[in-house]
């Protein structure tokens, strides 16, 4: 089997992967395994692209994704929890239930590459992950979201802030002992979720917004330290803070 890794702070869309080792559930750079090319069976059926040929691929929720792949909702949820495909967005529905959303294009790519996972018993390695309570959706979403925000940053300090946004206060204090730099990062921190949330809604999504797992937090801290070194080399925090105040 071939092993692939994904990283923090990279704006490129991650490849669709099939995780096969339990530590992957606890880190924003999960280790994943793919069948060797010779082991991939031919797709059993064709999954039609939603919309017209020129339409952009939409984001779909779990129900829409299951319908697109022609599988049951329970199987889709299991595949998502073990990281077969990563959410790119989250929403709260009218019942304040978290709704994960996935790019339809990536779901179709997964179906073409791994049709055997859409029917029949799941491989033992995936069943083992599920038995141990794996849920890669939150860390994978944080990784994708912070990578997107870092890629959209207008300057190195904004990029550092995009990586710092998921660290809990004690972890941020340890990574950035300088109070002026911490203040700047907090001022520049982008929202992880688009749109305004009520305090009650913020309580619902709060567990998704921080890298509470030590292994995941260490990955973000390492990426943040690299980003800070780059930012300091371009502009000291004091000058960047003045510019941030003036920015409309």
C-alpha positions as a printed NumPy array, in Angstrom:
array([[  0.   ,   0.   ,   0.   ],
       [  1.075,   3.541,  -0.681],
       [  1.095,   6.019,   2.194],
       [  0.249,   9.696,   1.687],
       [  0.361,  12.683,   4.008],
       [ -1.523,  15.952,   4.057],
       [ -0.358,  19.172,   5.674],
       [ -1.463,  22.277,   7.557],
       [ -1.43 ,  25.657,   5.929],
       [ -1.65 ,  24.313,   2.392],
       [ -4.462,  25.787,   0.375],
       [ -4.571,  22.982,  -2.188],
       [ -7.542,  20.655,  -2.005],
       [ -6.487,  17.41 ,  -0.304],
       [ -6.664,  14.151,  -2.207],
       [ -9.435,  11.766,  -1.368],
       [ -7.955,   9.183,   0.967],
       [ -8.877,   6.047,   2.81 ],
       [ -7.425,   6.125,   6.321],
       [ -5.995,   2.969,   7.701],
       [ -4.234,   3.759,  10.933],
       [ -5.849,   4.757,  14.195],
       [ -3.558,   7.739,  14.991],
       [ -5.007,   9.437,  11.913],
       [ -8.154,  10.201,  13.882],
       [ -6.268,  12.443,  16.263],
       [ -4.12 ,  14.685,  14.093],
       [ -4.729,  17.316,  11.423],
       [ -2.255,  15.474,   9.201],
       [ -3.807,  12.034,   9.295],
       [ -1.892,   9.143,   7.864],
       [ -3.873,   7.448,   5.166],
       [ -3.591,   4.436,   2.946],
       [ -4.688,   3.832,  -0.607],
       [ -4.987,   0.605,  -2.512],
       [ -2.158,   0.117,  -4.978],
       [ -3.28 ,   0.846,  -8.544],
       [ -3.322,  -2.836,  -9.452],
       [ -5.67 ,  -3.541,  -6.533],
       [ -8.343,  -1.088,  -7.638],
       [-11.329,  -2.767,  -9.267],
       [-13.067,  -1.084, -12.158],
       [-16.041,   1.109, -11.171],
       [-19.175,  -0.959, -10.948],
       [-21.459,   1.829, -12.121],
       [-21.32 ,   5.388, -13.34 ],
       [-22.346,   8.198, -10.988],
       [-23.781,  11.102, -12.903],
       [-22.468,  14.604, -12.395],
       [-25.13 ,  16.89 , -10.837],
       [-26.259,  19.825, -12.938],
       [-25.267,  20.544, -16.508],
       [-21.826,  20.   , -18.047],
       [-20.838,  23.634, -17.521],
       [-22.267,  24.029, -14.03 ],
       [-19.894,  24.312, -11.048],
       [-19.88 ,  21.381,  -8.665],
       [-22.092,  22.107,  -5.661],
       [-21.562,  21.383,  -1.992],
       [-23.831,  18.649,  -0.697],
       [-24.785,  17.589,   2.808],
       [-24.698,  13.984,   4.002],
       [-28.148,  13.245,   2.608],
       [-27.278,  14.698,  -0.782],
       [-23.924,  12.94 ,  -0.762],
       [-25.5  ,   9.577,  -0.021],
       [-27.962,  10.078,  -2.87 ],
       [-25.149,  11.108,  -5.214],
       [-23.166,   7.962,  -4.403],
       [-26.299,   5.782,  -4.319],
       [-25.579,   4.487,  -0.851],
       [-27.412,   4.631,   2.441],
       [-27.044,   7.571,   4.795],
       [-25.518,   5.35 ,   7.502],
       [-22.78 ,   4.086,   5.173],
       [-22.044,   7.623,   4.011],
       [-21.696,   8.762,   7.634],
       [-19.316,   5.901,   8.407],
       [-17.161,   6.65 ,   5.377],
       [-17.057,  10.329,   6.323],
       [-16.083,   9.595,   9.921],
       [-13.08 ,   7.534,   8.869],
       [-11.922,  10.23 ,   6.445],
       [-12.784,   8.8  ,   3.034],
       [-13.839,  12.323,   2.099],
       [-13.414,  15.598,   3.946],
       [-16.011,  18.28 ,   4.695],
       [-15.219,  21.728,   3.387],
       [-17.994,  23.62 ,   5.146],
       [-20.348,  23.364,   8.105],
       [-23.747,  24.868,   8.778],
       [-26.338,  24.767,  11.53 ],
       [-29.794,  23.743,  10.396],
       [-33.   ,  25.144,  11.87 ],
       [-32.798,  22.581,  14.665],
       [-29.239,  23.729,  15.468],
       [-27.806,  20.425,  14.311],
       [-24.392,  20.574,  12.661],
       [-24.543,  19.854,   8.925],
       [-21.293,  18.874,   7.208],
       [-21.006,  19.785,   3.53 ],
       [-18.789,  18.143,   0.935],
       [-17.741,  19.036,  -2.628],
       [-19.765,  16.817,  -4.944],
       [-16.775,  16.559,  -7.286],
       [-14.653,  14.926,  -4.589],
       [-17.405,  12.459,  -3.713],
       [-17.659,  11.388,  -7.35 ],
       [-13.888,  11.031,  -7.549],
       [-13.947,   8.818,  -4.476],
       [-16.722,   6.679,  -5.969],
       [-14.701,   6.187,  -9.167],
       [-11.504,   5.28 ,  -7.321],
       [-12.926,   3.092,  -4.55 ],
       [-16.211,   1.538,  -5.725],
       [-15.692,  -1.494,  -3.481],
       [-16.207,   0.699,  -0.404],
       [-19.696,   1.671,  -1.562],
       [-21.141,  -1.795,  -1.036],
       [-20.487,  -4.929,   0.939],
       [-18.588,  -5.173,   4.239],
       [-16.102,  -2.444,   5.046],
       [-12.412,  -3.403,   5.301],
       [-11.279,  -4.498,   8.742],
       [ -9.06 ,  -1.431,   9.175],
       [-12.031,   0.902,   8.721],
       [-14.218,  -1.141,  11.047],
       [-11.442,  -0.947,  13.618],
       [-11.37 ,   2.853,  13.359],
       [-15.128,   3.031,  13.858],
       [-15.016,   0.692,  16.855],
       [-12.569,   3.077,  18.489],
       [-14.828,   6.07 ,  17.911],
       [-12.913,   7.696,  15.079],
       [-14.397,  10.872,  13.642],
       [-12.063,  12.666,  11.274],
       [-14.626,  15.219,  10.171],
       [-13.758,  17.967,  12.717],
       [ -9.947,  17.873,  12.339],
       [-10.151,  17.467,   8.572],
       [-12.541,  20.418,   8.336],
       [-10.255,  22.554,  10.54 ],
       [ -7.301,  21.664,   8.345],
       [ -9.121,  22.579,   5.15 ],
       [-10.603,  25.748,   6.6  ],
       [ -7.353,  27.069,   8.059],
       [ -5.531,  26.207,   4.822],
       [ -8.101,  28.186,   2.852],
       [ -7.863,  31.167,   5.201],
       [ -4.068,  31.075,   5.179],
       [ -4.124,  30.99 ,   1.393],
       [ -6.407,  34.03 ,   1.306],
       [ -4.243,  36.04 ,   3.719],
       [ -2.999,  39.382,   2.426],
       [  0.214,  39.399,   4.451],
       [  2.321,  37.026,   6.594],
       [  0.742,  38.157,   9.88 ],
       [ -2.725,  37.383,   8.585],
       [ -1.488,  33.956,   7.538],
       [ -0.115,  33.342,  11.018],
       [ -3.436,  34.433,  12.52 ],
       [ -5.275,  31.925,  10.331],
       [ -3.174,  29.137,  11.845],
       [ -3.449,  30.456,  15.401],
       [ -7.239,  30.646,  15.309],
       [ -7.753,  26.983,  16.274],
       [ -5.333,  26.966,  19.221],
       [ -6.77 ,  27.144,  22.728],
       [ -5.563,  30.137,  24.787],
       [ -2.991,  28.167,  26.845],
       [ -1.522,  26.653,  23.679],
       [ -1.407,  30.056,  21.987],
       [  0.251,  31.611,  25.047],
       [  2.913,  28.914,  24.993],
       [  3.535,  29.269,  21.259],
       [  3.545,  33.085,  21.261],
       [  4.903,  34.379,  24.6  ],
       [  5.12 ,  37.958,  23.322],
       [  1.929,  39.736,  24.404],
       [  2.081,  42.252,  21.563],
       [  2.295,  39.508,  18.968],
       [ -0.559,  37.561,  20.582],
       [ -2.711,  40.682,  20.599],
       [ -2.018,  41.217,  16.909],
       [ -2.871,  37.616,  16.041],
       [ -6.135,  37.833,  17.97 ],
       [ -6.996,  41.097,  16.21 ],
       [ -6.341,  39.558,  12.791],
       [ -7.94 ,  36.19 ,  13.453],
       [-10.461,  35.302,  10.719],
       [-13.809,  33.64 ,  11.44 ],
       [-13.783,  29.894,  10.972],
       [-17.504,  29.9  ,  10.215],
       [-19.02 ,  32.412,   7.838],
       [-22.041,  34.36 ,   9.009],
       [-23.205,  35.677,  12.35 ],
       [-24.006,  33.196,  15.101],
       [-26.014,  33.807,  18.227],
       [-24.341,  33.016,  21.568],
       [-26.393,  29.827,  21.76 ],
       [-25.304,  28.784,  18.272],
       [-21.703,  29.568,  19.13 ],
       [-21.953,  27.147,  22.041],
       [-23.08 ,  24.408,  19.64 ],
       [-20.15 ,  24.839,  17.244],
       [-17.503,  25.734,  19.848],
       [-16.105,  22.181,  20.165],
       [-15.37 ,  22.19 ,  16.427],
       [-13.368,  25.409,  16.466],
       [-10.354,  24.41 ,  18.534],
       [ -7.663,  21.782,  18.208],
       [ -8.091,  20.384,  21.703],
       [ -6.244,  17.146,  20.976],
       [ -2.569,  17.54 ,  21.943],
       [ -1.265,  15.898,  18.77 ],
       [ -3.358,  18.131,  16.533],
       [ -2.438,  21.213,  18.562],
       [  1.275,  20.401,  18.179],
       [  0.885,  20.326,  14.407],
       [ -0.762,  23.743,  14.375],
       [  1.801,  25.126,  16.787],
       [  4.638,  23.973,  14.517],
       [  2.948,  25.532,  11.487],
       [  2.305,  28.733,  13.453],
       [  5.94 ,  29.032,  14.531],
       [  7.056,  28.753,  10.91 ],
       [  4.501,  31.388,   9.874],
       [  5.594,  33.696,  12.69 ],
       [  9.236,  33.433,  11.672],
       [  8.272,  34.459,   8.151],
       [  6.09 ,  37.321,   9.412],
       [  8.761,  38.707,  11.73 ],
       [ 11.263,  38.673,   8.891],
       [  8.954,  40.87 ,   6.811],
       [  7.562,  43.234,   9.432],
       [  7.748,  43.47 ,  13.24 ],
       [  4.51 ,  43.072,  15.146],
       [  4.392,  46.732,  16.196],
       [  4.416,  47.96 ,  12.6  ],
       [  1.948,  45.284,  11.527],
       [ -0.374,  46.305,  14.371],
       [ -0.429,  49.935,  13.173],
       [ -1.23 ,  48.75 ,   9.68 ],
       [ -3.992,  46.465,  10.998],
       [ -5.617,  49.377,  12.813],
       [ -5.608,  51.467,   9.644],
       [ -6.965,  48.646,   7.491],
       [-10.658,  49.284,   6.679]])
